[in-house]
Amino acid sequence: MTALLVDGDTTDTYATWSRQRGGKDSAAADHAWTATRAIAAAAARAGWKRSDFFQVMLDGPYKAGAHARLIAHRRGHDRAVQWLSRAWEGASEHVAATDAIASRTDFHASLAELRAQIETTPWRGIAGKTDMKNLVARLDICAEAGGWDHTVSERDLAERIGCSRETARKSNGRLVERGLLRQLDHGSATEAARWMLIKPVENRSSQRWATTQGPKAGGVLSGPTVRQAEADISSRAAARVMPEDAFAHFGLGGSGLAVVAALAENPGQTIEQLQGTASISRPTAYRAVGKLTGLGLVVKDGETYRLSQQALDGIGEQTEESAEPVRSWDEAAERLGVAGAGERRRTRHAAQREHWERLQARRAENRRADRPSRHLHAVDMDLVCEDGVVVDPASGEVIEGLHVATDGGWIWHETEPDHAELLARARAAEEAWMAA
């Protein structure tokens, strides 16, 4: 918040793109309003007074107050105060309605609330299931980090989820777009990117958070939606089994993972109930349950279904639908034809990391001060011999075409080609071809 106040939103974290009626672009105003609301919330939580907030935004030299000062310049001081008052009042209501995190215990309580929201939210479609797995993986990462800020690379996240790096990147984009995730930085040569997991505020009435199309991938936690059935899964069970090869895209997939997580939370469900708890369609429910019963991981009791006693370990039970149940997740992956997907992914990621490390080492080697370059602006006379030629100290060979200019700097002369010789070679080649 300090960086946002002093330097402004340099990364467009609070940028919104919308148009008012008549086609007038209001992106700049919306951007300034969102950033001002964020600063007002931080100020209210820090114990500022209303007058302190007004003084900082209007009289201070901070970039975040540029829009408020622009309103004061164009429309008068009173209009600017009214604009800031709306931001302060809304931020104060938000701060009063939410509990501040003052200790590690408060954070884990808030994390448990977010976990419950994710578990009872319908995640529909392939993209929705991927976003659900993304959030579930980040819950564990945040629990280890002890805060909403966490560090994870796309490759590590993809290995936790059990998908490709590109799929994880698209999921991150959807979650960022819907306000559930924020990228704080892009990392460095040795450190992964830093992210912030955002707990959504309930009962948001703004049109920006509610859509008439209902829940979308990555946006189902964004606001009030009308649910056709109550979703209910076990995120801990999903986190335990989702990296397994059996849940790859062409195996059990996200729908099979949702069925396992739903039955782990509430055993003994019918197909109709699984449609709601797992957030899948009726045909998808039949396909997923059919695969799981064939492996012995799901047992049919009349019209209801339950997990086998050791289903989360990949061990099935012998039933009428499964004469030979699987004994491990690796065996399940072999039967589904997706064995080795995780190992191939990890091998590919390891090769990419090794290539990145070699590239960074080579760049660091080229940036060493003791290694001269052939394009230095200042002449190093230690490289110039008595006869005027320049010697490469790394190889000991003469650098052809490199000389000292009259102004005391390096000059690079490239040899011009002999056009007459090239023309003669071309004619000789053409005559030889005609003779052949």
N, C-alpha and C positions, 0 to 999 in steps of 0.2 A: 504494500500500500504506500510506503514511503517512496519507492521508485515510481509508482504510478502518479503520485502527487507532484513530485519534483520534475520528472522527465516526461510525463505523459504516457499514453498507451503506445509505446514504441513497437510492440509486437502485435497490435490489433487484437488483443485478447477480448476486448469488450466491443469490438466493431459489430455493427448490425447493418444489413442492407435491406432497405425497404423504400417504398415510394408512397407519397401521400396522394390524395385524390387530385386528379388533373395531371398526374405524371411528374410532379415536382419531386426532385430527389431530396430526401431527408436523411441520408446516411450520416452526414457529418453531425447533424443535430442529435440523432439517435445515439451515435457513438459517444458524444459528449455527455448525454443524459445518463447512459449506462455507467460510464466511468465515474461521473459525479455521484451517482447513487452508491457505487462501491466505496468511494472515499468517505461518503457520509456515514455508511454503515460502520466502517472501521473507526471513524472518529467518535461515533456514538458509543461503540463498544469500548473505546479507550477512555471514555469519561469526559469528552469534550463538551463544552456548552454550545448552544446555538450561535451565540455571538462569536465564539472562537472559530467556528466553521466558516461563518460569513467573512470574517476578517481575513482568514487564510486564503479563501477562494477569490475574494475581490481585491484585497490590498496586497497580497503576497505576489512574488515574482514567479510563481510556480506555473508550469505549463498546463496542468490539469484545470486551472481556473481561467484559461484563455477564453473559453466560450462564455462563461459568466461575465467576464470583463467586456466581451464583445456585445453582449446584451445590454450591459450598463451603458456602453458607449452609444449604441444605436437607439435604444428605447428608454433609457433612463435607469437610474439607480434603483427605483422602486420595482421595476419589472424584473431586474436581476435578482433582487431580494425575494420576490415572489417565486421565481424559478428555483432558487436555492432552498426556499422554505418547503416546497413540495418534495424536493429530494430528501431534505432532512427529516420531514415527517414520515415519509415512507420508509426510510432507513431506520428510524427510531422504532416504528412498529415492527419491522422485521427483527431487530435486535431484541425487542421485548418478547417476541413470540418464539425465539429460539434460545436454547441454553448455551452459554459460553463454555468452551472446553478449557478448564483450568488445571486439569491433572490428567494423568494417564488413564485413570479409572473413568473419567468423563469421556475420553476419546473412545475407549472400548465399548462403553455404553452406546455412544453415538454410532459406532461401527456395527454393533448388533442391530440397531434400528435400521440401518441401511441394508444389512443382510436380510432382514425380514421383509423389507420393501422389495428387494430383488427376488426373493423366493415367492412372493405372492403377486408378482406382476406377470401378465401374459407376454411371453417373448415368442412372437409368431414368425414363421418362415426361417429359412436357412440363415439369413443375415441376423434375424433376431436371436436365434440360438447362439450364433457366434458372439454377439454383443453380450449376451448373458454370461457366456464362458469368460469373456474378457473381464467383465466386472467381478466375477467370482475369483478369478486369478488375482486381480488387483486387491481384493479384500484381504487375501492371505499376505500379499506383499506389504500392504499398509499395516497389517497387524504386526508383522516382523519389524517394520520401520518405526512403529509407534506414533504415527501421525498420518495425515492425509497426503503429505508430500512423500513421494517415493521415487526411486530411480530404477528403471528397467528399460532394456533395449527391445527393439522389435523382435529380434531373433529369440531372446530369452522368453519373451511373452508368447511367441508362437509355439515354442517348445512346451510351455506350461499349458497352453490351450489345446495343442494338438492340431495345428493348422499351418498353412504356409505363411511366410513373412508378409506377402502381399495381402493375404486375407486379414492378418492382424493389423496391417496398416490401414486398410479400408475401415475396419471396425473402429480403430482409434479416431478416424475422421468423423464417423457417424456420431460417436459419443461426444466428441468435442463440439460438433455442430449442435447437438441437443443440450449442451450445457452440463453434462454429467462428468466431463473430464476436461482438464486444462493442461496444456503443455507449457511448462515454465521455462525450459531452455531446450536447446537441441543437442546438448552434450558436447563432448570434446573428443580429441583423438584417443583418449584413454578412459573416458567416463561416458556412461550411457545417458540418455536424455532423462530429464527430471519432469515428473508429472504431478498433478494434484487431482485426487479423486474428490468430486463435489457431491455432497449429499443434497438431494433436491428438497426444496421447501414444499410442503403439502398445501393443497387448496390454492394454487395459483390461478387467478382469474384472468390474467392478461391473455390477449389473443395470440401473443407470441409463443405461449406455452401450450395452448390447447388447439387442436386441429379437428376439423369436421370429419376428416378421413379416419379418425380413430387411431389406435396405436400403430406406430411405424417402427421399423428396425432402428434401434438406438434411441428412440424417442418416447418409449412407453412410460418412462419415469418422469417425463417432462411436465405432466399436468393431469387434470382430471379426465378420465376416459370412461366410457360406458363398457363394462365388462360383460361378456355373454356368459362366462363361467369363471369360477374362482380358481386362480392358479395357485398351486401349492407344491413346491419341490424342496428337496434338501440340497442346499448349496454345498455343504460339506461332502456329501456323497458324490456330487457332480465334480467337485475339485479333486476328489480322490481317483476317479476313474477316467476323466476326460483326456489325460495325456496318453492313454493306452491306444495301441494301433487299431484295436477293434472298433473304436469310435471315429475312425477316419471317415472322410467324406463319402467314399464308396462302400464303407462298411455299415456299422450301425448308425453312424452320423449323429447329428445333433438331436434328431427326433428320438433315436434309441437312447441317447444320454438323458433326454428329458423324461422318458418313460421310466428309466432306472431311478432317476432322482425323485420322481413322483411316487413310485412304489416304495422307495426307501423312507419317504416321509410318511406315507399313509398306505400300508399294505392292505390288500383285499379290495381292489377297485375294479369296476367294470370298464368296458371299452368306452362307454358314454362318459363315465367319470374321468377317465384318462384324457379324453378330449379337452376337458377344462383344466385339470390339474397340470397336464404336460403342455398345454397350449398348442395342440396339433389337431389336424383335421381327422375325420373318421377314417378315410382310406389310409392315411399315414399311420394312424394308431394301429390299424390291423396289420400293416406291413411290419412296423417296428415290433409289435408283440409277437408276430409270427416268427421273426428272426430270433428273438430272445427265447421263446419257448422251444424252438428247434435246437438251440444250444443248451437248453436245460437251465438257463439262468432265471427264467420266469416260469412259475408253476401255475397251472390253471386249476382252480377249485370251483367247479360248477360254472357260474357266470362271472366269477371274479378272478383276479390274477394277483399274484404275490411274487416277491423275489425268493430265490432259493436261499438257504441259510447262510451260504458263503458266496453269494452272488458278487459282492463288492470285491472279493478276491479272485473273481473269474472262475469259480468252481460251481458247476451246475448240479442238478439232481436228475436222476433217471425217472422219466415219466413216460406216458403213452406217446407224447409228442416228441420226446427225445430219448431214443434208445441208448445213445452213446453221448452223454453230456460231456462238456468240455471240462478240463481240469486246470486251466490257466487262461489268462487273457491272451497269451501268445498263441495257444491252440485255437482260441476263438478267432483271432486275426487270420490264422492260416486257413480256417474253414471259410471265412468271409472273403479271402483273396486279397487282404490288405496287409499281410505280414511284412515287416521291414520298413513300413512307411516312416515311423519315427526315427529309426536308425539312419535311413537315407537323409532325412531332414537334418538330423544332428551332424552327419558327415558333411553335408553341403554347407551348413552354417559354420562348422569348424574350418572348412576350407576358405570360406569368405572371411572369417576372422583372421586366419593366417595371412591371407592376401592383404588385408587391411594393415596388419602389423608390419609386413614387409614394406608396404607402400609408405607408411609413416617413418620407418627406419631409413628408407632411401631418401625421403624428403629431408629428414634431419641430417643425413650425411651431406646432402647438397647444400644445406644451410650452414655448415661448419665454417668458421671464420678462417681457419688455417688451410682451407682448400681453395686455391685461386680459381677464378672463373675466367673464361675467355672473352667475357663481355663486361669487364670491369670498366668503370668510367675513369678511374685514376690508374696511371701506369705504375706497376711494381717493377722497378729497375732491376730487381734481383732475377726476374725472369728473362731479361734481355741480355743476350750475349754480346761480345765485342763486335762481331760481324753484323749485328742488328737483328738476328733471327730470335724468335721467341720459343722457349722450351717449356713443355708441360712438365712440371716437377713430379706429377704422379706417375707418368710413363717414361719420362726422359726423352721423348720424341719431339721433333720440331713441329710447331703448329703452323701449317701452311696457310698463307694468306693473312696472318695477323701481324700488324706493323704498328709503329708509334706515329700518331698524327702530328701535324705541326703545332697544334694547340696543346700538346702534352698528354692527350688521351689515346685510348686504343682505337684502332680503325681496322675494320675487317674487309679485305679485298677478296671477292670471289672471282675465280677465273672464268672469263667469258668463253663460250664454246666456239670452236672453229667451224663457222657455217659452211665454208667451202669444203672442208673435209667431210662434214656430215652429208652434204649434197652428193659428193663423189661416192660415198658408201651406199647411199640410197639408190643411185643409178646402177652401181655394180650389182646390188642385190636384185634390182628389177631385171637386168639383163640375164642374170643367172636363172631367174625364175622363168623367163620367156624361153630360154634355151632348153630348160628341162621340160 
